[in-house]
């Protein structure tokens, strides 16, 4: 793409050193930039891309997009916000692929990953190709490998490139996790959504959003931006449901789902067993029983959300149910990785998420056995949720093991102290502390019996641990196998 074409389509304040050169790519990372690419000076939470423009130029950048003039003798496009304009630039460079796709955005605090996988299964059951993009990476179909992801929702250049790859692979449907960060940082600004679904909204990311109202407003952008001919699927049981419904335009088709409140799509006669959950799925005049190989009340809500997307995409209820009944758990989401004792690995890292999995695990715990929970909290993240998670774990478990998650730059012991401050009583027979997560899993084996149910929460699918000065390989599932099979 020539620089002149970019200038013709992007709003800017000024252009310096103009020369109509060929732009072969877009980059915001001076370490990975390639020759003949345009470097965008992004301002991040910790670094400012303007400070790396010279390095990008020396490594092959032929043009720069920045928020103020730089002393570099190459073309410079000066804009008000590089964070916003990189989205416009990426969409232009990749020719707006989302406009030729049925793109479904799934947002909420919990459940996004599972719902996108369930949506993919529903479409494939109808022999309709469906890709997904999210926390685990992106994949072109349910049997292909994940390609790595750095964020729940990628930065605009990677996202638009991925959507272009999907379109060029002759795939028409895409289920995508949409994070609040992505919405706030314009990463999905130029994405045209065929539909959007809301799972729930509970405390998370307040280190970034500061207040729950700001968190809601970020999520709400996905729904207020829906256009005529698109649809929204809303969890009617969530306390923020009415606020989300209020921002949706009148010409957008809306489907509500839930268990407690009157809604369009509902679940009744819910029964939990060690093999999964069953319930009657009701929509209009249809009432069809469903048996999932997933467990917990959260799985009922996730299933209803995915079915809602299917129904609004003209897939029959019976077909949606058949697809979900054949679906096993998603990696790191209430994933049973060992039996006798039953050890469950889950990504839960919020108060609501931890409460949900512990309540689901209690349903599987024999009366003469114990429910034991191992968890920690991430560093450099919302610290106010730490004591809340401590209290939830203690209230719903028989024993808890408090350990490290991804401490990042924080002192692991301080994070643990924050968690312990929420406990009612620190009884050494029921509360255990081990900052080393590997040793904590070994301790888990020592304090349990073969009849117990053990939850290892916080990291789920992650195969790494972020420490102060390095990132190491660490996979809860692998560690559990090593410890409990030895």
N, C-alpha and C positions, 0 to 999 in steps of 0.2 A: 504494500500500500504506500502511495506517495504521500509525503508530508503535506502537500497542498490539499489533498482530499481530507486529511484529518482536520486541518485548519478551517476548511469549508463547513465542517459538520460539528465542530466542538466550540462551545462558547468560551471565549478567552478575554483577558484584559489587554494582552500585548503579545507580539511575536518579535523576537530578537534574532539577528543573524540568519534571517530566512534563506534557505536554499532548498529547492525541491528535490529532496533525496528520497530514496526508497527505504521504507521502514519494514524490516522483516520480523519484528516481534516487539513485545511489550515486557518490561521488567521493572520491578521495584526493589530488587536485591542486587547490590553491587558485586556480591560474591559469585553469583551465577549468571550474570548478564552475558549475552553473546554479541558477537560483532553485528553491526547494523541494526541494533535494537534501540527503541526509545526508552529512556530511563525516567520513571516517574518518582519524584521525591515525596514519598509518603511520610507523614508524621504519625509515628506509632506511639504506644503507651510508654515505651522506654527509649526509643531512638528516633532521630529525625533524619529522613532520607536526604535532606539537603546537604548534610554533612558528608555524604558519600557520593555526591555527584561527580566530583573530580576523579575519584577512584573508578566510577562507572565509565567515565569518558576514556580513561586510560586503558580500560579493558574492552573497549569497542563500541560504546554508546555513540550514536550519531546524532541524537537529538535529546532534549530534556524537557520534561513538563515540571514546572515548579511554581511556588507561590510568590517568588520574588526573583529578580534578576541575579544571575550568578556570574562570576568572573571566569567563564569558560567560553571559548570561541567556537561554539557549535549552535545550531538552531535551538531556541528556547521558547516554549509556549508558556506564558505566564497566566495562571488561573487563580480564582479565589480559593478553591479547595481542591487539592490534588486527590483527597480521599473520595470526593464525589466524582470528579472528572475522570478518574481512572476507570470508573464503571462505564461512563459514556464512551471512553476510548476503546475499552475492551469489547463492548458490544458492537461498535463500529468496525473494529478490526476483524471480528469473527462473523460479521454480517447478521447480527441479531438472530442466532439460531433458535432461541426460545419461541419466536414468533411462528416457527414451523413445527413446534412440538406441543403435545399435550403435557404441560408441566404442572405437577401437583405439589404444592408447598405444605409441609407438615411442620407446625410449630407448637411450642409448649415447653414446660419445664421438664417433664418426664414423658417417656413413651415414644418420642420422635423416631428413634432408630427402629424399634419394633414395628411401628405403624408403617414406615416406608417399606420394610421387608414384607409385611402382610399385603400391602397394596401391590407390590411386585408379583407376589404369588397369585393374587386374584386375577390380575391381567394375564399372566401366563397361563392360567387355567383356561382362559378363553382364547388361547392361542394368539394373544396380542403381546408383542414384544414390549418390555418395560425395563428401563434402566433405573438405578437408584444412586443417589449422591448423599453422603452423610458422614457421621462420626467415624465409621469404619473404613471410609474411603468411597470409591465409586465402583460399580460393577455393571456390566452391560446386560447381564441376565443372572438369574438366581443360582446358576451352577458355575459361573465364572469366578475367578479369583478377584479379590479386592485390589484396586490400585490405591496407593497410599494417599491419605488425606492429612493435611496439617491443621485443619479447622473443621468444626461441624459443617459449616458452609464455607467453601473455599473463597479466597480473595477473587475479585472480579476477573482478572485475566485468566486464572486457572479455571474458574467456573465457566466462563464463556468458551474457553478452549474445550473443556469437558463436554459442554452441551453441543458444541460443533462436532466433536468426535462421535457423540451419540447419534446426532442427526445423520452424519455420514455413514453410520453403521446400519442405516435403514431401520432405526428404532423410532417409534412415534410417541411413546409414553415415558415419562420420567417422574419418579417419586423422589422428592428432595427434602431433606431436613433443612429447616430455615431457622437459624439461631437469632436471638435478639441482637447479638453483636453484628451479625451480617446485615440486619435491617437498619440498625443505627449507623453503621459505617458504609452504607450505600452499596454493599457488595451485590445485592440483588435488585438494585434500582432499575436496571434495564431488562429485567426478566418479566415476560408476560405469562402470568399464571392462569391456567385453565380452571384450577380449583385450589382452595386452601382449606386446611383442617386444623382445628385447635384441640389439643389434648387436655391441658390443665395449666394452671399458673400458681406456683408456690415459690417460696423464698429460694432464690439463687442469684448469683452474679450481682449482688448488691455492692460489691467492691467496684463494679463498673457503673451500674445504673443508680446507685445510692439509695433510691426509694423504690418501693413496689409500684408506685404510680408511674415512674419513669420506665420501669421494666414493662409494665402493661402497654404504655404508649409505644414502645419499641416494637413489641409483638403486634400491636394493633395495625401498624403500617402495612402488614401483609394483607389485611382484610379491607382496610379503607382504600387500598389501591386496586382492588378487584374491579374488573370492567364488565359491562353488559355481555351476557353470554357465558360468564363464568359461574362458579358455585362456591359455597362455603359450607363446611361441616363443623358444627359447634357442639362441644360437650355441655349439655344443658345443666348438668349437675355441678359444674364448677361455679364457684362464687363470682367469678369474673365473666360468666357467660353473657349476662345482660349488657355489660359494657362492650364486649366484642360485637354482639348483635347490633348495638347502636351505631357502630362506625361503618357497617356494611351498607353499600348503596342499594336503593330499592330495586334496581333492575338486576341484582345478583340473586341467583337461586340459592336458598338456604335450606339445609337439613340439620335438624338437631338430634342428638342421641343422648342416652343416659339410662340410669337404673332407678333413680329416686323420683325424678320430676317428669311431668308430662312432656313428651317429646315425639318426634317422628319415628325414630328407630330406638327400640328398647330391648332390654334383657330381663327375663323373669325366671322364676324357679331355678335359681342358681345353686349348683351343687359342686363342692370341691372334693376331690379325692387325690390320692398320691399319684394318679395317672394323668391328672389334669382337671379341667373345669368343664361342666356342661350347663347349658341353659337354653331357654326358649327365646329365639330371636323373632321379634315382632315388628313388622313394617306394613303399614296400611292394612290390608285384609289378610296378610300372610302371617303365619306363626309356624316357624320351622325350628326343630330342636338341633342343637349343635354341640359337638364334643371336641374340645380343644386339647391338644397335647401340651398346652401351656397352663400355668397355674396362677392363682392370685386374682383378686378383684381387679387389679390394674390390667390384667390380661383381658378381662371382659370389656373394659373400656377401650383398650387398644384395638380389640377385634371389632367392636362397634364402629370405631372411628374409620378403620380400614374399609369395612363394609359400606359405610356412608359414602366414601370416595368411589367405591365400585358402583353403587346404586346410581349416583349422580353421573357416572360415566356410562350409563345404560347397560350395566352388567346385572343380570337377574340375581335376586337374593339367593336362590338355591345354588347358583354357580359360585357366588361369593363364599357361601358356607362350605361347599365341597372343597374349595381351595384351602380354606383355613383349617379344616379338619385334617388335612394332609401335611400341615406345616409344623415343623419341630421348632424348638426354642432358637432364638438368635444368640450368637456368640456373646457370652458375658452378660446376658440378660436372664436372670434366674436360671442359670445353666447348672444342671446337676453334673458334677465332675467326679463324684465318688459315691459309692454306696457302702453302708455299714461301717461307719456312720455316713449318713447322707450329707454331703458337703455341696453347698450351693454357692456359686460365684456370681456376684451381681455388681452392676455399675453404679448402684445407688450412692449418690454423694450429696444429697440434699436431705433436709429433715423429712419432707414428705416422701421422698423416694425410699429412705431407710424405713420409715414407718410402714409403707406399703409392703415391702418385701418381708419384714418381720411378721406382719399379720398373716401374710400368705404362708410363710414358713411355719407359723404356729399351727395352722390347719393340718400340716403334715407331721407334726411332732406327736409321737405317742404319749399317752397320759403318764406313763411311768418313765419318760425320758426328758431330757432337757433341750432347750433351744439356746444355742450359744452363738454370740455375734462377735466377729472380729471386724474392726473398722478403724479408720483414721479420717483426718480432714486435710485437704490440700492447703499448701502454703501460698502466700500472696493472693489469697482469695478472701471472700466475705468471712470475717472472723466471728460475726454475730451468730452464725448458724452452728458453731462448734458446741457450745453448751447445750443448745437445743437438741442436737443429735445425740449428745451424751445422755441426756434425760430420756429421750425416746428409746435408745438402745437398752438402758437400764430398766425402763418400765416394761418393755415388751420381751426381754430376754431373761433367761435364768442366770446366765453368766455373760460377761463381756470381756473382750480382750482389746484394749486400746493401743493402737500402734501408729506407725507413719503411713501416709498415703503418698502424695508427691509434695514433699516439704518445700521444694524450690529454695528460695533464698532465706526462708525462715528457720529458726531453731526448732527442730522436731519436738524437743521437750516442751517448748512454750506452747506449741499447738496442742499437745497432749494435756498440758495444764489447763488450757482453755476448755477442752472437752470435759475434763474432770470437774470443772467448776459448776457444771450443770447437774451433776449427780446429787441425789438426795443424801446418800451415805456411801462411803467407800469401804465396803466390806472386803477384806483380803481373800475371802473364800469365794466371792462372786465377781470381783473386779480385779482384772489383771492388766498390768502395763508392761509393754515390751516395745521400745521404739524401733527396733530392727524388725522389719516386716517378715523377713525369712524366719527369724527365730520365733516371731509371734505365731506363725503358722505351725511351727514345731510344738510350741506351747499349747496350741489349740488341740493337738492330738493327745497331749499328756492330761488335759483336764476333761476329756470327753470319753464316752463309752460308745460302743458300736450301735446303740439304739438312738443316740442323740441326733439332732439336726443342727448342722453348723452352717452359718452364713459368713462368707468372706466378702465384705462389701467395700465399694469405693472405686475399684479400678476396672473391674469387669474384663473387657476384651483387651485392655492395654497390655502391651508386652514390654513396658519400660517403666522406670521410676526416675523422676526428676529430682535430683539432689541439688545442693547448693552450688557445687562446682562442676557437676557432670550429670549426664543421663546414662543410666545403666540398664541392661536387659533385665527385666523382671516381669514374670507372668504368673499371676495368682494361680491359674489353672495348672501350670507346670509345677509350681512349688507344692501345691496340694497333692498332686500325683506322686511326687518324689517322697513327700513325708508320709502319706497314708498308704503307700504301696510298699514301703520299706519294712 
